[in-house]
Amino acid sequence: MRAGDDLSAVLHKLRIVAAELTGFSPDAIVTDALRRALRTHLTSWTPDDIDRAAARRDEALIRVLQQAVSVGETYFFRHPEQFEHLVDVALPALARDRDGVNRAWRVWSAGCATGEEAYTLAACFAAARGRHLPGDAQIHVLGSDLLERNIRTAQGGVYGRWSVRGSGPELFPLWTQEGTNRVRVQDHVRPLVTFSQHNLLEPSPFEGGQADVIFCRNVLVYFSPEAAQNVVSHLVNALAPGGIIAFGPMDLQTMPPGLVRAGPAELQLYRRVHHRESVPAAPATGRALPSKPPRVAKPIRPRRESPVAAPAPAPKPGIEPVAVHLKVLGLVDAGEDADALRLLEKLCAAAPDYVAGLTEHALILSRNGDIGRAAQRMREVLRLTSTLPDEAVLPGPEPLPAAFYVSSAEAFLERMEGSSR
Ligand SMILES: C[S@@+](CC[C@H](N)C(=O)[O-])C[C@H]1O[C@@H](n2cnc3c(N)ncnc32)[C@H](O)[C@@H]1O
């Protein structure tokens, strides 16, 4: 057992090293995740050990910290309006730009988590073949992520039902149902995609401007401004002149130099300017994009029914539940329960199917004596998880199986009934 001062020095040191390794802003790193890493993997490490291990880039330390802080929330056709725009508007323009030259299309899903985004891009390009692209167009999609274990999952091409959600309708054929709880990426999509481990703080695999399309979504939202800027400059360097890049709704703080908007502001799609174009001046400071609150995306009719019943309703566009949840945990860590509660209220209203947020809300409400509302939240958790298999991994600051939330909610409600008897 460590003394209190010793423990907080180790946690402090771990937070700094984890931020350096990943680009995360230190306040987006959850203390509990570091505590768990200390309890299970780094049991006897002192601040000096951590310093020395970080200086020699100790692989065990790097792996443990990257896994501890990473947030892997993703699903197929996430933010579908971006994929619609890509296929219907951006790809025809890119194809026109090529002037009939039929060379391979290079696409990068940067920070792809378990690969759903990379396969979605491949499905979009496959669907565009013969329509906007030549029928024999070659397509190479690279999915990259910080975590080796994500890459292994991605390479498997088999997913649980949490990868298929109502808010991500299957715009183009991508998966085949396997049994009740699994989907498999279809054979026409799989060979278009390769995966590799890559840290976005490093120069990109496409340095020199070779990528036609890059999606780097919901990654920078956790980053410090300096690290985000560094990553964006690697991404822009990787993009071919005229190429398209997509970010998530909360990723950008300022308009990246060298890019212009490629669609309505709320889509967060940009194009790298050609050498011959002049670049509009970027706003000096502050949150540049979007200039107005994101519009609610127009409903998109799936081209084919989703075979897996997905939990509903969807989070409102613009909300990244795990990022907001991390902010809540920061407030709780700082002892600011009232602010944490306020933010959680907003989170639960905006993302009513985000089970980790509902559970968190219930726990803080209960700690603050509002047992009735806490119980209501826990019942919502049971309702949302009732159709999921126990092992379905749900997003949260730490991805956890549905069974964890079910047993927490049941235990809470049983305790409550016991105490009211
Ligand atoms: C929330 S997921 C986003 C997945 C996908 N892009 C999407 O929008 O659905 C963020 C991913 O970024 C990865 N990530 C975080 N820091 C990274 C870094 N420095 N380099 C590469 N990937 C990183 C995490 O491992 C995680 O899988």
The ligand as a Gaussian input file, in Angstrom:
#p B3LYP/6-31G(d) Opt

LIG

0 1
 C      -13.021000       7.818000     -30.133000
 S      -11.992000       6.813000     -31.156000
 C      -12.461000       7.391000     -32.750000
 C      -12.624000       6.274000     -33.732000
 C      -13.127000       6.706000     -35.120000
 N      -12.239000       7.643000     -35.736000
 C      -14.522000       7.271000     -35.046000
 O      -14.712000       8.477000     -35.130000
 O      -15.465000       6.492000     -34.867000
 C      -10.399000       7.567000     -30.888000
 C       -9.232000       6.657000     -31.295000
 O       -8.068000       7.467000     -31.379000
 C       -6.972000       6.671000     -30.987000
 N       -5.867000       7.545000     -30.595000
 C       -5.740000       8.306000     -29.495000
 N       -4.563000       8.921000     -29.473000
 C       -3.916000       8.550000     -30.603000
 C       -2.633000       8.830000     -31.149000
 N       -1.777000       9.641000     -30.530000
 N       -2.302000       8.236000     -32.317000
 C       -3.158000       7.408000     -32.951000
 N       -4.381000       7.103000     -32.493000
 C       -4.744000       7.660000     -31.325000
 C       -7.501000       5.852000     -29.835000
 O       -6.728000       4.674000     -29.628000
 C       -8.930000       5.562000     -30.281000
 O       -9.019000       4.314000     -30.870000

